[in-house]
Amino acid sequence: MKPGRRAHTEGAPIKRSVSIAGHRTSLSLEPEFWDALQRAAIDESTSLAGLIARIDAERGQRNLSSAVRVWLLQRIGREG
């Protein structure tokens, strides 16, 4: 492993880049949140980037990673 880089550990956040609203951005989420977000995109017949763009448009002052986590928790609440 290169100096300054840590090995991926189970449950550690994964950083991914996506294109939303015509620009590239990145967000870090734990694997479980990435999985839940992918399932939500499938359930809503949209792409992962499309769903993230929608969450981004509605997020207010939260950072995007936090907004995604909150959106997913609210989604669980609506389903329950």
Secondary structure, 3 states (H helix, E strand, C coil): CCCCCCCCCCCCCEEEEEEECCEEEEEEECHHHHHHHHHHHHHCCCCHHHHHHHHHHHCCCCCHHHHHHHHHHHHHHHHC
